Amino acid sequence: MTKPKSKKLKAQARAAANRQLADNRLARHQYEILDTLETGIELLGTEVKSIRAGQANLRDGFCLIRKGELHLHNVHISPHKHAGTYFNHDPLRVRKLLAHRGEINKLRGQLDKKGLTLIPLNLHLKGSWIKLTIGLGKGKKLHDKRQDEKKKESAREVKSALARY
């Protein structure tokens, strides 16, 4: 009879199965994120291996809706090191995102508003699947960025003052 795993081991296994692979930290600085959506992403085998090795860059990426489908543009996934040139993938190819029709239609309705765009926020594992979180964002102006910085600074000062007492 096998011994059941402890809670600590189960928590570690869950954390390993749901780890973050790539993050677009600049997106939250440049855009005000109004809504998020977790989508699947159509990948080739060498792309999966490169992403799991941490070789993805979401910084310049954006999403478009074409012919009722979501497409991811300008996301760089480095070619896999241990694959030949014939079997490797194009680093900047357009990748299809997997989402339900209702979710895509909802995003399309929101994108019709002026100044909104779809930005990739992060790539993460969910079990054995690679998922992409996209955000519906509105571009921040310089004064908005300054206000956010002031709020963060005041929150830091309050936290440090409370820690002293």
N, C-alpha and C positions, 0 to 999 in steps of 0.2 A: 504494500500500500504506500502511495506517495504522500509525502508530507506537504500540506498546503503552503503556498508562499506567504511570507509575512507582508504586512501592509506597506512597509518601507520598500521592499523589493517591487511590489506592484506599482507603487507610486513612481519609482525610478524607471520602470518599463514604460509606463504611460508617458512620462516626460521625454524619454528617448523617442517614442513613437510620434510625438507632437512637437518636434523642435523646429525652430525657425532657420531657414536656409539662406535667405537674402532679405534685406530690408532697404526701403527707400526712405531714409530719414529726412532727406531734403524736401520730400513732398509735403510733409506736415508743416514745414517752415514756409514754403512758398504758397501753399493752398490751405484754405479753410475747408476741412473735410465735412461734408454735410451728411453723407450716407456711405455705407460700405456694403460690399457683397463678396462672398467667398465663391470662387468659381474653380472649376477644373481647368486644366490646360492640356492641349494636345501636343505631346512631345515625342521625339524620336529617342531611340535607346541611348545614343551617345549624349544627347541633351540631358537625359535623366542622370547619367553617370557624372556629368560635369556639374549639374546643379547640386547633387549630393556631396560633391567635393568642394562646394562653395565657390564655384566659378561663374556666378551670375551677377549681372549689374543691371539694376532697375532704374537707375538715376534718370535717364533721358526717355524712358518709356511712356507710352500713352496708348489708349484704347479707342477704337472706332467701331461703330455699328455699320456694317455693310451687308446688304441683302438679308437683313434679319439675323445676322450672326455677329458675335463679338470677336474682334481681332486685336491682338496685341502687337504693337509696332515698336521698333527701335529698342528692344531689350536685348542686350548682348549676353549670350551664353557662350563661353569660350569652347573651342573644339576640344574633344577628349584627347588626352595625351597619348593613350595607349591604343588608339585606333588609326588605321591608315587614312590617307587623304581621300580615297574613294568612298569609304564608309562613313566618313565624318559629316557633320552638318554645317550649314551656313550659319555663322554666329548671329547675324542680324535678320534672319528670316521672319516673315510674318507668321505668328502662331494663332491658332483658333482657340478661343476660350469657350468652355462648356458651361452653359447656364440654361435655365428653363425659359421657355418662350415668354411667360408672364413677367419674369424678372427683366428680360431684355426690353420688352415693351414699356415697362415702368421706367427703366433707365432712359429709353428713347424720349419718353414724354418729358422727363426732367431735363434732358440735354437740350431740348428745344428752347429752354429758357436761356437768355443771353449770359455769356460769361462762364458757363459750367463746362467741365471737362472730366474725362475718366482717367484716373492715374493709378498705376500699379503701386500698391503699398508694401506688400511683402510676399515672399514665397515661403511656404512652410509645409511640413509633413503632417498629414492627418492619417495616422495609421501607416499604411504603406503608400498612400497616394500623395502626390505633390499638388498642393492647392495654391492658388493665387488670390490674394485679397485685393480688390480694386476699390477705389474710393471716388465718389462723385465730389469734385472739388471746385471751389470758386477761388480765383487768384487773389492773393492778398496784396494790398498796396503797401508802400513803405511805412506809412503811419500805423497801419494795422500791425505790422511786424514789431514796431517800436512799442506799441501798447502791450503786446504779448510779452515782450522782453521785460517791461516794467512789472507786469503781473507776476512773472516767474521770479524776478528779483525780490519783490515784496514777500512772496510766499517763502522764499529761502530765508529771508531775514526773520520772519515770524517763527519759522521752524527752529532756527538757531537760537532765538531768544527763549523759546519754550524749552529747548534742550538744556539751557544754562540753569533753569530754575527747577 
